[in-house]
Amino acid sequence: MNIQTKKTPIFVLIALLWIVCIVLGTIGHYVIGLVLCVPLIGLHLILGFAKKGVVSKKVLIYPLAIWAVLYAVAFILCGYYADAFAGVMPSFTVFGLHPSFAPVIFIYWIGGLLTIALGYYLLRDEWLSQKDWDEFCQEAKKIKEGK
C-alpha cells in the first residue's frame, strides 16, 4: 500500500484522533477513548513500517491487524470488567490482578507488544533491509564528512 500521497491526511487524522481521545477521556468516556487509540496508534505504526512510502501488505495483516484486534479486545474487556465491578470488591482475581486490569497486562502489554516485536523481527526486510540500512549508513557518513 502506497502511503506517500496520503501522509498529510494521515497526520491530520492522527491529530483529530488525539483531540477526540483526550476529550472523551475528560468527559468520562474512557473505553471509547481507549478503543479510538487503536487506530491512532495503528496510524503511527503504519507510518513507522512504511519503507519509502510503501507499507507491505504482509505487515498490514501481521502484525498490524492482529495487534489491532488484541488492543481493541483488551480495552473492551477492561471496560466491561471495570463496569461489572464498579464500587464492589471483585469475587475473583486473575493472577492477583483486578479483573479489569488483567486484560491490559496480558492482552494489551504482553500480547500486543510481543505481536509487534515479533512482526518487526520476522518482517524486518519489509521495513528495513540490510541493504537499506547500509545505504543509510553511507549517506550519514557522507553528511558527517561534509561538515
N, C-alpha and C positions, 0 to 999 in steps of 0.2 A: 504494500500500500504506500503510495507516494504522498507524503505529507508536506512536501516542500512548499506548495502553494497554499496550504491550509494552516500554516503556523500562526498567522495573525488571528484567524478565528479561534484557534485552539487557545491562544493566550487570553483572548477576550473571554472565552468560556471559562477558563481557569479562574480569572478574576471574578466573574459573576458567581461561580460556584463558591468561592471563598466567602464572598459577601453573604450569599444565601445561607451557607452553613453557619456563619457567625450569628446572623440574625435569628435563625431557627434555634440555635443553642441559647441565645439570650432570652428568647421568649418561652423557653421551656420545652421545645420540641426536639429533644436530644437525639432520639432514634432516627428521625427523618434526616436530621443534620448529619448524623454519622453515616447513614446509607448514602447520602449525597456526596460524602467524602470518597466513596468508591470510584465514581467517575472522575472526581477531582484528582485523586492520586493516580488513577489509571492514565489520565492525560499526561501527567508528569512522566510516568513510566514509558508511555509511547514516545514522548519526545526524547527520553534518555536512550531508548532502544533504537531510535532512528539512526541509520547509517547513510550519510549523505542524503538525507531527506526521505529515505525509504525504510519502512518497517516491514520486516519479513512476516509473511502470513503464518509461518510456524510459530513465531514469537507471540502473535496475536492469539493463537489457540492455546499454546502452552509456552510460557507460564501465565500470560495476562488474563485469559478468560477463566482459568482455574483459580487464579489469585482473586479475581473479582467475585466469583461465586463464594469462595471461602470468607472473604471480608464481609460481604453482604449477609451471609448466614450468621456469622459471628455477631454482627451488630443487631440483627433481628432477634437472635436468641438472648442477647444481653438485655435488650429492651423488654422482651417477653418475661424473663425471669425477674427483672427489676420491678415490673408491674405486678407480677404474681406474688412477690414477697414484700411489697411496699408496706412499710410500717409494722411488719411482723418478722420474728426470727424464723429463718428457714428451717424446715424439719430435716434437712439433709445438707451436706456439703459435697463438693466434687474435689477430692484430694485436699480437703481442708479449705477450699475456696468457696465463697458465696456463689450460689448457682448463676447469678447474673454476671459474675466476673470470670468464671471458668471458661466460657466461650471466647472471651477476649484473650486469655492466656493461651489456650490450647489451639483454637482455630485461627484467631487473628495473628497473634505473635508467632507461635511455633509453626502452624500450618502455612500461613501466608508468607512469612519471611523465608521459610525453607523452600517453598514453591518458587519464589522469585530467585533466591540464591541458586537453587538447582537449575532453574531455567537459564540464568545468566551463565552458569558453568557449561551446561550441555549445549547451549546455542551460542557460545561465545563468538564463533566466527560469523554469526548472523549480525552481530552489532559491533564487533571489533576483532578483526582477524590479525594474525601476527604481521602480515604484510602491511595492513593499515597502521598498526602500531609502529612498525619500523619506519614507515613514511612520515608519520607524525614526529618521531624522534629526530629524524633527519631534518625536517623542517624547523623544529625547535632549535636544533643545533645551529642551523644556518642563521636563524634570528639572533641567537646568543652571540655568535661570532661577529655579526654585523654591528653590534653595539660597541 
